[in-house]
Amino acid sequence: MADLAIRQDACELDFLALGALVHRLDPGIIPFRKARSFDIHVSGGEYNVAANLADCFGQKTGVATAMVDYGIGELVQARVREMGVKPFYKWFKHDGVRGPNIATVYSDRGLGVRPPVVFYNRANEAGAMLKPGDFNWSEIFAKGVKWFHSGGIFAALSETTSQVIIEGMKAAKAAGAITSFDLNYRAKLWASVGGDAKGQETIAKIVEHVDCLIGNEEDLQKGLGIEGQDVEHKSKLDPDSFFQLIDKATKKFPNVKLVATTLREVHTTNRHDWAAVLWLNGQKFVSPTMALDVVDRIGGGDGFCAGLIYGLLNGKTPEQALRLGWAHGALLTTFPGDTTMAKLPEVEALAKGGSARVQR
């Protein structure tokens, strides 16, 4: 992808993520208050992209994150190894009682007219304690990294996590890596560190160092402070208003070369219409729309992000890269858990279906 100037030389890592790891307790379709057992999924908005790229797409990926020396930490490490992601851990010692902890996400899947319910325990979270200087970026980037990625959930965890992102972004740019940021705007998280004004101020400082933005209309409006249509009362599958927002975003941040997102119209918990859009250096691309039968919606956006980045890293056209992201994100919603169980031939076969149109 010449427009993004992706490195073509031999690099140790195709992709490196920076963010907090969590473990998600999933009782399936049973509401948590009635649960007697649950599956454990290892997740994290930034990590998920690295795991998907490694496991499905065969890319060499890594994650820079906090790790705690207790049983949950050991479980998380095993899952990271299983997905083929190279870890760069900042270690924290657990005191046996209060932490520091790897955060817990509680999330049932809902069913039909009953939506999924998600809540958290992020108390004394090791990931929130990460600060500048915790990672030796010059050493990490010395062997070559093509793409560096972080996100808004990690940025909102504490005063210092956004500083780590900026430190990593600067090191990535200096080393010739493409940088991307998933806005993932969560008002509840930003409320704990200063509210929306603080969130927009912080994100603006990060986006100055970003080549590629991932985020839906609400993310762009709330995260970047850009005015747009009322996202609660319009079609979720209309790409035109999204492209209008992108024009405003790229005027505010002219360094941004790519903006992409999924478009999702939720009819019931298990029946969605699904599409995706890509803006790349002024060119606009729209995927087909498909009807999805959803098993577990969490992680679909990260699945899209992984497929898109795989396409861009491997010289696909923008339309092909968008299709791969759209297809992989769709497939990911058919599996339980936050990370992929898809195989590349399955993604490629689905990506070839339908017809895409280019908006000029």
N, C-alpha and C positions, 0 to 999 in steps of 0.2 A: 504494500500500500504506500506508494510514493508520497501521497499527500501527508501522511503521518510520519514519514521518514523513519520507518521501523528498521532497526539494525538487522543487517543480513549476515554479519560475521558470526563465528562460533561463540555462543554464550552458555554459561553454566545453567542459567535459568531463562526460560521463555517468559515467565510471569512470577511476580512476587507480590503477595498481599500483606497488608499491615492492618491488624484489627484484633478484637477480643474474641476468644473462643468461649462458647457456652455449651451447656448440655441441656437438651430439651426432653422433658418427660411427657410422653404421649400416650394417653389411655385410649386412643382410637376414637370411636364415635361416642364413647361414654363421657358424660360431663365429669369434670374433675371431682366435684363434690361426691360423686357416686363411684369413683374409680376404686378398684381393688388391685390393679396391676397396670403397668405401663411399659412401653418401649422407651429406650434411651437413644436419642439422636444427638450426635455431636455437630455443632453448627457455628455460625458466625457469618454475617453478611459478606464480609471480605474473604474469609477462609473458604466459604462455599464455592466461590468462583475458582479459586486455586484447586480445590478438590475436584470440581467438575472438569476443569481443563486437564488435570492429570489422569483421572480415572476413565473418562469417556473419550477424550480427544488426544490422549497420549503426549501431552505437553510436559515439559520439565518445569515444575512449579515449586514455590516455597511460601512459607508464611512466617512473618515476624509477629510474635504475640507473647503474652504473659503465660507462664506455667507455674503451677503450685505443686509442691512435693507431698501429695496425699493421694488417697485411693481414687478420687474422681479425676485428679490429674493424670494418674496412670491409665485410667480408662480412655481419657481424651487422647493421650499420646498414642495409644494403640490404634485408635480410629484414624488419626492423622497418618500414621505409618501405613495403615491398610489402604488409604486412598492414594498413597504414593506422593505425598507432599513433603518436601524437605523443611524441617522446622528450624527456626531461629528463635530460641526461647530466652526470655528474661525470667530468671527463676525467682520465686517467692517461697518463703518457708511458712508452712501452716502451723499455727500454734496449738492445734489439737482441739480447739474449742470454737473460736470465732473466725478464724481465717488467717490470712486472706483466702478468698474463695474463687472458684470458677463459677460464674453466674448460672442460675437455674432459670429456664423458661418452662412454664407450664402451659400446655396447649392441647386442648382436645380438637377434633376435626370437624365437629358439627355433622349435620346430615340434612339434606333437603332444605326445608324452610328454617332450620335451626343453624345459625352461623357458628363458625369456630369461635372459641373464647381463648384469649391469650393473656397471661399475666406473668409477672417476673419476680425473682428475688435477686437483685443485683447488689445487695448489701455487702460492704467490705470486699468489693470485687477487685481481684488482682489486675485485670485489664485496665481498670480506671486509674490505677496507680502508675501506669507507664508514663515516663517523662523523657524529655530530651536527654541524650547521652546514654540511654539504656541499650541501644543497638549500635554496633560498630558498622555504620553504613559504608564507609570507605572500603572496609574489608569485604562486606557482603556484595557490593557492586563491582569490586575489583575483577572478578571472574566473568563479568558480563551478565546483565539483566536486560531483557528486551522491553518489558512492560511492568510498571509499578502501579498498584491499585490500593485505594483505601475508601472509607465511606463515612456517611454522616452519623450512623449509630455510634461508631467508635469515637467520632469527634465530640459527641455530646456527653460522653461518660464522665468527664471531669475537666478542670481547667487545663490540665497538662496534656491530655490525649491529642487535642488539636495541634498543640505545639510539636508533638512527635510526628504527626502527619506532615506538617510543613517542613520539618527537618528532613524527613524521608523524601518528600517531593523534591526539595532542593538538591539532595544528593542524587536522586534519580535523574533529574534534568542534567546535572553536571556530568553524569556518567552516560548520557545519551539514550536513556530509556524514555519510552512513551509513558505519560502519567494519566491515570483515570481516577474518577471519584464518583461514587454512587451517593447521590444526595440523601436518600433514605430519611427524609425529614420526619422526626418524631417529636411532636410538641411536648409530650409528657417528659421526655428525657431532657430537652432543652430547658424546661421549666425549673429543673433542679439545679441548673448552672447559670440562671440569669434570664430565662424567657426567650421569646421570639427575637427581640432586638439583639440580644447577645448571640443567638444562633445565627442570624443573618450577618452580623459583624464578623463572627468567627469563620463562617463558611466563605465569605468574600475573601478573607485572607488566604484561605486554602485554595480557592478556585483560581487565584492569580497564577498558580503554579501548575494548572491542570490543562492537559490537551483534550481530554475526552470526559464528557459529563453523562452520567446515567441518571434519569429521574423523570417522574411523571409530571403532569401539569401542576398538581398540588405541591410537589417537591420544588419545582421551579418558582412558583409563586411565593411559597412560605420560606423556602431556603435562601433564595436569591433576592427576595423583596421585589418581585416583578408583578405588576398588575396584569390580571387576565380575567377570563370569564369565570363565573361561579361553577366550580367543578362538581358541586353536589347536584346541580339541576340542569345538566346537559348530557348529551350522549357521550359515553365514555369511549366510543369508537370513532369519534370525529377527529381526523388528523389535522385538519386545517387550523383550528385554534391552537393546537400544540405547536405547529410550525410558526404561527404568529408569535407565540411566547418565545420560541427559540430565537427569532429575529431580535427580540428585545434583549434576551440573555446574551447573545453574541455581540451586540452593540456595547453592552455593559462590560463584558469580558471578551475582548477581541482575540485573546490568546486561545480561546476554545475553538477547536477545529471540528469536533464531533459531538453531537448530542443524540441520544437514543433512549427509547423507552418501550415498554409493553403497553398495549391498550386492552383493557379487560372490562367487559360488561357482565356483571354477576346477576344471573337470573335466579338461581338457587345456589346453595353451598356447593353442589356437585354438578352444576350446569353453567358454564361460562362461555361467552364468545371471546375470542382471543386474537389479537393482532399485534403488530409492532411497527414502529417507525424509526427512521434513521435520517439525520441531517449530517452531511459530511461536506465541509467546505462549500456550503451554499447549495449543494445538490440534495434533493429530497426523495426519499424512498419509502414506500409503504408495502408491508407484507399483505398477503391474503388474510381473510378472516376465517377462522375455523371454530366450530362448536366443540367445546371440550367437555368430556366427562371426567370430573376431578375427583381424585382419591384424597389428595392432601395438597392444598394450594401453597403451603409455605415453601419458599425456595424457588418458585417459578421465575421470579425476576432475576435471581442470581443465575439460574439456568440459562435464561436469555443472554445475560451478560457474557457468560462463558462461551456460548456458541458464536456470538458476534465477535468476540476477541480472537477466538480460534481462527475464524475466517480471515480477519484482518492480518493476523500474524502470519498466515500461510498463503498470502497473495491472492485470495479470492476477490472477486469484484465486490463493491459495496452491496449490491443486491443479493449476491450469494451469501455474504457474511450476515446480512440481516435475516435471510431465510434460515440459515443455520441456527442463529440465536432464537428465532421464533419457533422453530421446530423443536430444539432442545428444551426450551422453557416449557413448551406444551407437554412434551414427554415427561418432564420432571414432575408435573402435577399428577401423573398417573402412578407414581410410586409413593409409598410412605416415607417420611423423613425429608430432610432439607437438602440432601446432596444426591447426585445422579446415580441411577442404576441402568442408564441407557448405554447402548453400544453405538459407535460411530456410524456403522452402516444403517442402523435404524434412523438416526438423525438425518443422514443424507437422503434416505428414501423419502422421509416425510417432507424434507425441505424442497424436494422437487415437485411436490403436489401443488395444485392451484395455480393462480396467475398473479403476478405482482405488477403494480403500475407505478410509474415514476411520475411524481408531481413536478411540473416545471413552472 
